Amino acid sequence: MKLISAFFFLDVGFELSYGGWIPTFCTMTGITDEKGAGVSASIFWLTMTIGRLAAIPLANIFKVQVQLRVLVWSNVAITGFCLLMMLTHNYMLIAYLGSGLVGLAISAVYPLLMSIPGAFGYNLSASNTAMFTVCGSSGEAILPILVGYMINLFGPQFLFVKFFIVSLAMFVLFY
């Protein structure tokens, strides 16, 4: 249960960090103006919403093991996108497409994390659910602030260095 709680911390923190800081990244690197930067964040939140809506019926069709495999490979896609953004950060199309990819890839993680304990025979008690919620909320509060400090210290490129590290950590832990 502690490992799943750590994933909640990383997942929710990643979601809020990306959705909150991608406009700053786009404007600081000169990819686009404020309006275009808002579009990149909107694309992220839209695709994340669509992905979450699709994840609910798909969770009833596919076993948790299949869902885990898909999420591992979508995490590989996020990691690849982070590498691409670290290497070629001046392309607006990459920022828009990547925001959509990241939104879709990360959208099903939270619902899947909630279903893993039951699928593997663990009893999901109220205290476990509370621990998941507290860890997710802690990630939501801590990681975006850390990203902001790091962007201030190291520049906007740190955003994708952080996402690369978190994606790699999630891949290693999931795999």
C-alpha positions as CSV (number, residue, x, y, z in Angstrom):
1,M,0.0,0.0,0.0
2,K,2.9,2.4,0.6
3,L,4.2,1.9,-2.9
4,I,0.7,2.7,-4.3
5,S,0.7,5.8,-2.0
6,A,4.0,6.9,-3.5
7,F,2.5,6.6,-6.9
8,F,-0.4,8.8,-5.9
9,F,2.1,11.4,-4.7
10,L,4.0,11.3,-8.0
11,D,0.9,11.0,-10.3
12,V,-1.1,13.9,-8.8
13,G,2.1,16.0,-8.4
14,F,3.0,15.3,-12.0
15,E,-0.5,16.2,-13.3
16,L,-0.6,19.5,-11.4
17,S,3.0,20.4,-12.2
18,Y,2.6,19.8,-15.9
19,G,-0.8,21.5,-16.2
20,G,0.3,24.5,-14.1
21,W,3.8,25.0,-15.5
22,I,3.6,24.2,-19.2
23,P,2.3,27.8,-20.0
24,T,5.2,29.2,-18.2
25,F,7.6,27.0,-20.1
26,C,6.1,28.0,-23.4
27,T,6.3,31.7,-22.7
28,M,9.8,31.7,-21.1
29,T,11.3,29.7,-23.9
30,G,9.6,31.8,-26.6
31,I,7.6,29.0,-28.1
32,T,4.4,31.1,-28.0
33,D,2.8,34.1,-26.4
34,E,0.4,33.9,-23.4
35,K,-2.6,33.0,-25.5
36,G,-0.8,30.1,-27.1
37,A,0.6,29.0,-23.8
38,G,-2.9,28.8,-22.4
39,V,-3.8,26.6,-25.4
40,S,-1.1,24.1,-24.5
41,A,-2.4,23.8,-20.9
42,S,-6.0,23.6,-22.2
43,I,-5.0,20.7,-24.6
44,F,-3.4,18.9,-21.6
45,W,-6.5,19.2,-19.4
46,L,-8.9,18.4,-22.2
47,T,-7.1,15.2,-23.2
48,M,-6.7,14.2,-19.6
49,T,-10.5,14.6,-19.1
50,I,-11.2,12.6,-22.3
51,G,-8.8,9.9,-21.2
52,R,-10.3,9.7,-17.7
53,L,-13.8,9.4,-19.3
54,A,-12.6,6.6,-21.6
55,A,-10.7,4.8,-18.8
56,I,-13.9,4.0,-16.8
57,P,-15.6,1.8,-19.4
58,L,-12.2,0.4,-20.6
59,A,-11.4,-0.6,-17.0
60,N,-14.4,-2.9,-17.2
61,I,-13.3,-4.5,-20.4
62,F,-9.5,-5.1,-19.7
63,K,-7.8,-6.8,-16.8
64,V,-5.7,-4.7,-14.5
65,Q,-2.5,-6.4,-15.8
66,V,-3.3,-5.3,-19.4
67,Q,-4.0,-1.8,-18.1
68,L,-0.7,-1.7,-16.2
69,R,1.1,-2.7,-19.4
70,V,-0.5,0.1,-21.4
71,L,0.3,2.6,-18.7
72,V,3.9,1.5,-18.6
73,W,4.2,2.0,-22.3
74,S,2.4,5.3,-22.2
75,N,4.9,6.3,-19.5
76,V,7.6,5.5,-22.0
77,A,5.9,7.8,-24.4
78,I,5.9,10.6,-21.8
79,T,9.6,10.0,-21.1
80,G,10.3,10.2,-24.8
81,F,8.3,13.4,-25.1
82,C,10.3,14.9,-22.2
83,L,13.5,14.0,-23.9
84,L,12.3,15.6,-27.1
85,M,11.3,18.7,-25.3
86,M,14.7,18.9,-23.6
87,L,16.5,18.6,-26.9
88,T,14.1,20.7,-29.1
89,H,12.2,23.0,-26.9
90,N,11.4,25.7,-29.5
91,Y,8.6,24.0,-31.5
92,M,5.0,25.0,-30.7
93,L,3.6,22.0,-32.5
94,I,5.6,19.6,-30.3
95,A,4.4,21.5,-27.2
96,Y,0.7,21.2,-28.3
97,L,0.9,17.5,-29.5
98,G,3.0,16.6,-26.5
99,S,0.5,18.2,-24.1
100,G,-2.2,16.1,-25.6
101,L,0.0,12.9,-25.4
102,V,0.9,13.6,-21.8
103,G,-2.7,14.3,-20.9
104,L,-3.9,11.0,-22.4
105,A,-1.0,9.0,-21.0
106,I,-1.4,10.2,-17.5
107,S,-5.2,10.3,-17.4
108,A,-5.8,6.6,-16.5
109,V,-3.2,6.4,-13.8
110,Y,-5.3,7.7,-10.9
111,P,-8.3,5.4,-11.6
112,L,-6.0,2.4,-12.1
113,L,-4.2,3.1,-8.8
114,M,-7.5,3.0,-7.1
115,S,-8.4,-0.4,-8.6
116,I,-5.0,-2.2,-8.1
117,P,-5.5,-3.2,-4.5
118,G,-8.8,-4.9,-5.1
119,A,-7.6,-6.6,-8.3
120,F,-4.6,-8.1,-6.5
121,G,-6.7,-9.3,-3.5
122,Y,-5.9,-6.6,-1.0
123,N,-8.6,-5.2,1.2
124,L,-9.1,-1.6,0.4
125,S,-10.1,-0.1,3.7
126,A,-11.1,3.5,4.6
127,S,-7.7,4.1,6.1
128,N,-5.9,3.0,3.0
129,T,-8.1,5.2,0.8
130,A,-7.4,8.1,3.2
131,M,-3.6,7.4,2.9
132,F,-3.9,7.5,-0.9
133,T,-5.8,10.8,-0.8
134,V,-3.3,12.4,1.6
135,C,-0.4,11.3,-0.5
136,G,-2.0,12.6,-3.7
137,S,-2.8,15.9,-2.0
138,S,0.7,16.1,-0.7
139,G,2.1,15.6,-4.2
140,E,-0.4,18.2,-5.5
141,A,0.9,20.7,-2.9
142,I,4.7,19.9,-3.0
143,L,5.7,19.0,-6.5
144,P,4.4,22.1,-8.3
145,I,6.1,24.4,-5.8
146,L,9.4,22.5,-6.2
147,V,9.1,22.8,-10.0
148,G,8.6,26.6,-9.6
149,Y,11.7,26.9,-7.4
150,M,13.7,24.8,-9.8
151,I,12.5,26.8,-12.9
152,N,13.5,30.0,-11.0
153,L,17.0,28.6,-10.2
154,F,17.8,26.6,-13.4
155,G,15.5,28.0,-16.0
156,P,12.4,26.7,-17.8
157,Q,14.2,23.7,-19.3
158,F,14.2,22.1,-15.8
159,L,10.5,21.5,-16.2
160,F,11.1,18.6,-18.5
161,V,14.2,17.4,-16.7
162,K,11.9,17.0,-13.6
163,F,9.2,15.2,-15.7
164,F,11.8,13.0,-17.2
165,I,13.1,11.9,-13.8
166,V,9.6,11.4,-12.4
167,S,8.5,9.4,-15.6
168,L,11.6,7.3,-15.3
169,A,11.0,6.6,-11.6
170,M,7.4,5.6,-12.4
171,F,8.5,3.3,-15.2
172,V,11.1,1.6,-13.0
173,L,8.5,1.2,-10.2
174,F,5.7,0.0,-12.5
175,Y,7.9,-2.4,-14.4
